[in-house]
Amino acid sequence: MTLKTFDSKALDAILEKMIVTVEESKHEIFEIGEKCRQDYETLVKELDEIKAAVSVVIQQTDELETKSRFARLRLAEVSRHFRDFSEQQVQEAYEKAHMIQTQLSMNRQREIHLRERRNELERRLHSLKDTIERANHLISQTTVVLNYLTSDLRNISEAIEDAKHKQEFGLRVIEAQEEERKRISREIHDGPAQMLANMLIRSDLVEKIYHERGVEEALEEIRNLKELVRGSLKEVRRIIYDLRPMALDDLGLIPTLRKYLSTVENYNQNTIITYTHLGEERRLLTNYEIAVFRLVQESVQNALKHSKATEIQVKTELRKNSFIAIVKDNGVGFDVNSIREGAFGIVGMRERVGLLNGEISIHSKIGAGTLIIIQIPLQ
């Protein structure tokens, strides 16, 4: 599957479903944890009561054992001196000893039952505590997953769209390069190549005129040929300048911009172009100078081609740690929120600025011109 055929909306739908499912699971785990926590608190209270009851039963058992011992002693004494006691006294001794023994036996059974219940509660509390800890751990892990889904993966479709856009932009760059090669080839063919061919023909003509019409007409033809050479040289320089101004390497950014904008104004008689620079005119690193020049060049060419501007203002400022370029025109403007899909000039500008860790802001309204502000941090 290629980026072009990838459906980012389907991915968004899958992510949303995953997020909902994980959130529901987190809620269920939380409910289980809360129920276990409530049961834990209830059992803790019951365990405290059971422990208190065990203490009471143990105390009662100790007291009954003491009473039972005295009762047995009394019963033994009555049995030894049976004739010295009345029948009622003997019966009371037996009944009291039996009652105490019965209570002691019941107390011991109750103590055993309470101890078993206490041990069972302690085991259940240990199990509940383990369940609560695991629930808390699962909630923590689920929260991490949710944060990952809602923060990082939510932007995956945007990243894919951006990748698709960059892929398409790359293809358009290749197409633009091919178109530029065709344009240059056509310009050389229609301009300098035709002129050179014409010069070759006219150079043959000079010799013919010299022999047939004399020196004066031959010299006139040579002067015409000289003008043709001058025009051809000018055309070649223009083509070279459009490719890369040599002054950029020799003089630097600011003088080159000044000369370039003056040349563009001469070629476009209906548009006034003004240039202002603030700060010192020191040289920058080569890649910065090339990038800024191309950004200003693209902004000015866009204004000339699309905005129908009659006035273009270019301002640059060299600060201590940054370079700022502003291009403003009084053209027809456009809606920045609905930049057409094929506006790769603007996309290319954003890409170039991004490579230098800079910022570009474009302000425009239909009928109100366009303002482009570029800020490049300097290293």
C-alpha positions as CSV (number, residue, x, y, z in Angstrom):
1,M,0.0,0.0,0.0
2,T,1.4,3.4,-1.0
3,L,0.9,6.7,0.8
4,K,-1.4,7.9,-1.9
5,T,-3.8,4.9,-1.4
6,F,-3.6,5.0,2.4
7,D,-6.9,6.0,4.0
8,S,-6.0,8.2,7.0
9,K,-9.7,8.5,8.0
10,A,-10.0,4.8,8.3
11,L,-7.0,4.8,10.6
12,D,-8.5,7.6,12.7
13,A,-11.7,5.6,13.0
14,I,-9.7,2.5,14.2
15,L,-7.8,4.7,16.7
16,E,-11.0,6.2,18.0
17,K,-12.5,2.7,18.5
18,M,-9.3,1.6,20.3
19,I,-9.4,4.6,22.5
20,V,-13.1,4.0,23.4
21,T,-12.4,0.3,24.1
22,V,-9.4,1.1,26.3
23,E,-11.3,3.8,28.2
24,E,-14.2,1.3,28.8
25,S,-11.7,-1.3,30.0
26,K,-10.1,1.2,32.3
27,H,-13.5,2.1,33.7
28,E,-14.3,-1.6,34.3
29,I,-10.9,-2.1,36.0
30,F,-11.6,0.9,38.1
31,E,-15.0,-0.4,39.1
32,I,-13.5,-3.8,40.0
33,G,-10.8,-2.1,42.1
34,E,-13.4,0.1,43.8
35,K,-15.6,-2.9,44.6
36,C,-12.6,-4.8,46.0
37,R,-11.6,-1.7,48.0
38,Q,-15.1,-1.5,49.5
39,D,-15.1,-5.2,50.3
40,Y,-11.6,-4.8,51.8
41,E,-12.8,-2.0,54.1
42,T,-15.9,-4.1,55.2
43,L,-13.7,-7.2,55.9
44,V,-11.2,-5.1,57.8
45,K,-14.1,-3.9,60.1
46,E,-15.4,-7.4,60.5
47,L,-11.9,-8.7,61.2
48,D,-11.4,-6.1,63.9
49,E,-14.8,-7.2,65.4
50,I,-13.8,-10.8,65.2
51,K,-10.4,-10.1,66.9
52,A,-12.2,-8.2,69.6
53,A,-14.7,-11.1,70.0
54,V,-11.8,-13.7,70.2
55,S,-10.2,-11.6,73.0
56,V,-13.5,-11.6,74.9
57,V,-14.1,-15.3,74.3
58,I,-10.5,-16.1,75.4
59,Q,-11.0,-14.1,78.6
60,Q,-14.4,-15.8,79.2
61,T,-12.8,-19.2,78.6
62,D,-10.0,-18.4,81.1
63,E,-12.6,-17.4,83.7
64,L,-14.8,-20.5,83.0
65,E,-11.7,-22.8,83.3
66,T,-11.0,-21.2,86.7
67,K,-14.7,-21.7,87.7
68,S,-14.6,-25.2,86.3
69,R,-11.6,-26.1,88.4
70,F,-13.2,-24.8,91.6
71,A,-16.5,-26.6,90.6
72,R,-14.6,-29.9,90.1
73,L,-12.9,-29.4,93.5
74,R,-16.3,-28.8,95.1
75,L,-17.7,-31.8,93.4
76,A,-14.8,-34.0,94.6
77,E,-15.2,-32.7,98.1
78,V,-19.0,-33.5,98.0
79,S,-18.3,-36.9,96.6
80,R,-15.7,-37.7,99.4
81,H,-18.0,-36.5,102.1
82,F,-21.2,-37.5,100.6
83,R,-22.9,-38.2,103.9
84,D,-22.1,-34.8,105.3
85,F,-24.1,-33.0,102.6
86,S,-27.7,-32.9,101.9
87,E,-29.2,-34.3,98.7
88,Q,-29.9,-30.8,97.5
89,Q,-26.3,-29.7,98.0
90,V,-25.0,-32.7,96.2
91,Q,-27.4,-32.0,93.3
92,E,-26.4,-28.3,93.1
93,A,-22.7,-29.2,93.1
94,Y,-23.3,-31.6,90.2
95,E,-25.5,-29.2,88.2
96,K,-23.1,-26.2,88.7
97,A,-20.1,-28.3,87.6
98,H,-22.1,-29.6,84.6
99,M,-23.3,-26.0,83.7
100,I,-19.8,-24.6,83.9
101,Q,-18.4,-27.5,81.8
102,T,-21.1,-27.0,79.2
103,Q,-20.4,-23.2,79.0
104,L,-16.7,-23.9,78.8
105,S,-17.2,-26.4,76.0
106,M,-19.5,-23.9,74.1
107,N,-17.0,-21.1,74.6
108,R,-14.2,-23.3,73.3
109,Q,-16.3,-24.2,70.2
110,R,-17.1,-20.5,69.7
111,E,-13.4,-19.6,70.0
112,I,-12.5,-22.2,67.4
113,H,-15.2,-20.8,65.1
114,L,-14.0,-17.2,65.6
115,R,-10.4,-18.2,65.0
116,E,-11.3,-20.0,61.8
117,R,-13.4,-16.9,60.7
118,R,-10.4,-14.7,61.5
119,N,-8.0,-16.8,59.5
120,E,-10.4,-16.9,56.6
121,L,-10.9,-13.1,56.7
122,E,-7.1,-12.6,56.8
123,R,-6.7,-14.8,53.7
124,R,-9.5,-12.9,51.9
125,L,-8.0,-9.6,52.9
126,H,-4.6,-10.7,51.5
127,S,-6.3,-11.8,48.2
128,L,-8.3,-8.5,48.0
129,K,-5.2,-6.4,48.7
130,D,-3.3,-8.3,45.9
131,T,-6.3,-7.7,43.5
132,I,-6.4,-4.0,44.4
133,E,-2.7,-3.6,43.8
134,R,-3.0,-5.4,40.4
135,A,-6.1,-3.2,39.5
136,N,-4.1,0.0,40.3
137,H,-1.2,-1.3,38.2
138,L,-3.5,-2.1,35.3
139,I,-5.1,1.3,35.6
140,S,-1.7,2.9,35.5
141,Q,-0.7,0.9,32.5
142,T,-4.0,1.6,30.8
143,T,-3.5,5.4,31.5
144,V,-0.1,5.2,29.8
145,V,-1.7,3.5,26.8
146,L,-4.5,6.0,26.6
147,N,-2.0,8.9,26.8
148,Y,0.0,7.3,24.0
149,L,-3.2,6.8,21.9
150,T,-4.6,10.2,22.5
151,S,-1.3,12.2,22.2
152,D,1.1,10.4,19.9
153,L,-1.1,8.1,17.8
154,R,-3.8,10.7,17.4
155,N,-1.3,12.7,15.3
156,I,-0.3,9.7,13.1
157,S,-2.9,10.5,10.4
158,E,-1.5,14.1,10.3
159,A,2.0,12.7,10.0
160,I,0.9,10.4,7.2
161,E,-0.9,13.2,5.5
162,D,2.2,15.3,5.9
163,A,4.3,12.4,4.5
164,K,1.9,12.1,1.6
165,H,2.1,15.9,1.1
166,K,5.9,15.7,1.2
167,Q,5.9,12.8,-1.2
168,E,3.7,14.7,-3.6
169,F,5.8,17.8,-3.1
170,G,8.9,15.8,-3.9
171,L,7.3,14.6,-7.2
172,R,6.3,18.1,-8.0
173,V,9.8,19.3,-7.3
174,I,11.1,16.7,-9.8
175,E,8.5,17.8,-12.3
176,A,9.4,21.4,-11.7
177,Q,13.1,20.7,-12.2
178,E,12.2,19.0,-15.5
179,E,10.0,22.0,-16.5
180,E,12.8,24.3,-15.5
181,R,15.3,22.4,-17.7
182,K,12.8,22.5,-20.6
183,R,12.4,26.3,-20.0
184,I,16.1,26.9,-20.0
185,S,16.6,24.7,-23.0
186,R,13.8,26.6,-24.8
187,E,15.2,30.0,-23.8
188,I,18.7,29.0,-24.9
189,H,17.4,27.6,-28.2
190,D,15.1,30.6,-28.9
191,G,17.6,33.2,-27.6
192,P,21.4,32.7,-27.6
193,A,21.3,29.7,-30.0
194,Q,19.3,31.6,-32.6
195,M,21.5,34.7,-32.2
196,L,24.7,32.6,-32.6
197,A,23.3,31.0,-35.7
198,N,22.3,34.5,-37.0
199,M,25.8,35.8,-36.1
200,L,27.4,32.9,-38.1
201,I,25.3,33.7,-41.1
202,R,25.9,37.5,-40.8
203,S,29.7,36.9,-40.4
204,D,29.7,35.1,-43.8
205,L,27.6,38.1,-45.1
206,V,30.3,40.6,-43.9
207,E,32.9,39.0,-46.1
208,K,30.5,39.0,-49.1
209,I,29.5,42.7,-48.5
210,Y,33.2,43.6,-48.3
211,H,34.0,42.2,-51.6
212,E,30.8,43.4,-53.4
213,R,30.0,46.8,-51.7
214,G,33.2,48.0,-50.1
215,V,34.6,48.7,-46.7
216,E,32.0,51.1,-45.4
217,E,29.0,48.8,-45.7
218,A,31.1,45.9,-44.4
219,L,32.0,47.9,-41.3
220,E,28.3,48.9,-40.8
221,E,27.4,45.2,-41.0
222,I,30.2,44.5,-38.4
223,R,28.7,47.1,-36.1
224,N,25.3,45.5,-36.5
225,L,26.9,42.1,-35.8
226,K,28.5,43.6,-32.7
227,E,25.1,44.8,-31.4
228,L,23.8,41.3,-32.0
229,V,26.7,39.8,-30.0
230,R,26.0,42.3,-27.2
231,G,22.3,41.4,-27.1
232,S,23.2,37.7,-27.1
233,L,25.6,38.2,-24.2
234,K,23.0,40.1,-22.3
235,E,20.5,37.2,-22.9
236,V,23.0,34.6,-21.7
237,R,23.8,36.7,-18.6
238,R,20.0,37.0,-17.8
239,I,19.6,33.2,-18.0
240,I,22.6,32.7,-15.8
241,Y,21.4,35.3,-13.3
242,D,18.0,33.6,-13.1
243,L,19.8,30.3,-12.3
244,R,22.1,31.8,-9.7
245,P,23.3,35.3,-9.4
246,M,27.1,35.3,-9.3
247,A,27.0,38.5,-7.2
248,L,25.7,36.3,-4.4
249,D,29.1,34.6,-4.1
250,D,31.1,37.8,-4.8
251,L,29.2,40.6,-3.0
252,G,26.9,38.8,-0.5
253,L,23.1,38.8,0.1
254,I,22.2,42.4,0.6
255,P,23.9,43.9,-2.6
256,T,22.6,40.9,-4.6
257,L,19.0,41.5,-3.4
258,R,19.3,45.2,-4.2
259,K,20.6,44.5,-7.7
260,Y,18.1,41.7,-8.3
261,L,15.1,43.7,-7.3
262,S,16.3,46.6,-9.4
263,T,16.6,44.3,-12.4
264,V,13.2,42.7,-11.8
265,E,11.7,46.2,-11.6
266,N,13.3,47.1,-15.0
267,Y,11.8,44.0,-16.6
268,N,8.3,44.7,-15.0
269,Q,7.6,48.4,-15.9
270,N,4.1,48.4,-14.4
271,T,5.3,47.4,-10.9
272,I,7.3,49.6,-8.4
273,I,9.6,47.6,-6.3
274,T,11.3,49.2,-3.2
275,Y,13.9,47.6,-1.1
276,T,15.1,48.7,2.4
277,H,17.7,47.0,4.6
278,L,18.2,47.7,8.3
279,G,21.3,46.8,10.2
280,E,24.8,46.1,9.0
281,E,25.5,44.5,5.6
282,R,27.7,41.7,6.7
283,R,28.1,38.3,5.0
284,L,26.2,35.2,6.2
285,L,26.9,31.6,5.8
286,T,26.5,30.5,2.1
287,N,23.5,28.3,2.8
288,Y,21.7,31.1,4.6
289,E,22.4,33.6,1.9
290,I,21.1,31.2,-0.8
291,A,18.0,30.3,1.2
292,V,17.0,33.9,2.0
293,F,17.6,35.0,-1.6
294,R,15.4,32.2,-2.9
295,L,12.7,32.9,-0.4
296,V,12.6,36.6,-1.3
297,Q,12.8,35.7,-5.0
298,E,9.9,33.3,-4.7
299,S,7.8,35.8,-2.7
300,V,8.4,38.6,-5.3
301,Q,7.8,36.3,-8.3
302,N,4.5,35.1,-6.7
303,A,3.5,38.7,-6.2
304,L,4.3,39.5,-9.9
305,K,2.6,36.4,-11.3
306,H,-0.5,36.0,-9.2
307,S,-1.3,39.2,-7.2
308,K,-1.4,41.8,-10.0
309,A,0.5,44.1,-7.7
310,T,1.5,47.6,-8.7
311,E,3.8,48.0,-5.7
312,I,6.0,45.5,-3.9
313,Q,7.9,46.5,-0.7
314,V,10.8,44.3,0.4
315,K,12.5,44.9,3.8
316,T,15.3,43.0,5.4
317,E,16.8,43.3,8.8
318,L,20.0,41.7,10.1
319,R,19.9,41.3,13.9
320,K,22.4,39.8,16.2
321,N,21.0,36.3,16.1
322,S,18.4,36.4,13.3
323,F,17.7,37.6,9.9
324,I,14.2,38.9,9.0
325,A,12.7,39.4,5.5
326,I,9.4,41.0,4.8
327,V,7.7,41.1,1.4
328,K,4.5,43.1,1.1
329,D,2.4,43.8,-2.0
330,N,-0.9,45.7,-2.8
331,G,-2.2,43.0,-5.0
332,V,-5.5,41.1,-5.1
333,G,-4.6,38.9,-2.1
334,F,-6.0,35.4,-1.4
335,D,-7.6,33.4,1.4
336,V,-4.8,31.8,3.4
337,N,-7.2,29.2,4.8
338,S,-8.0,27.8,1.4
339,I,-4.6,27.6,-0.3
340,R,-5.1,25.6,-3.4
341,E,-3.7,22.1,-3.6
342,G,-1.1,22.9,-6.2
343,A,0.4,25.9,-4.4
344,F,3.8,24.2,-4.1
345,G,5.6,27.6,-4.2
346,I,4.3,28.3,-0.7
347,V,4.9,24.7,0.4
348,G,8.5,24.9,-0.9
349,M,9.0,28.2,1.0
350,R,7.8,26.5,4.2
351,E,10.0,23.5,3.6
352,R,13.1,25.8,3.0
353,V,12.4,27.8,6.1
354,G,11.8,24.6,8.1
355,L,15.2,23.3,7.1
356,L,16.8,26.4,8.7
357,N,14.6,26.1,11.8
358,G,13.0,29.4,10.9
359,E,9.5,30.7,10.9
360,I,7.3,32.0,8.1
361,S,3.9,33.7,8.4
362,I,1.7,34.6,5.5
363,H,-1.1,37.2,6.0
364,S,-3.5,37.9,3.2
365,K,-7.1,38.8,2.5
366,I,-8.9,38.9,-0.8
367,G,-8.6,42.5,-2.1
368,A,-6.2,43.5,0.6
369,G,-2.8,42.4,-0.6
370,T,-0.3,39.9,0.9
371,L,2.3,40.2,3.7
372,I,5.0,37.5,4.1
373,I,7.3,37.6,7.2
374,I,10.3,35.3,7.3
375,Q,12.5,34.9,10.3
376,I,15.7,32.8,10.2
377,P,17.8,32.2,13.3
378,L,21.5,32.6,12.7
379,Q,24.1,30.2,14.0
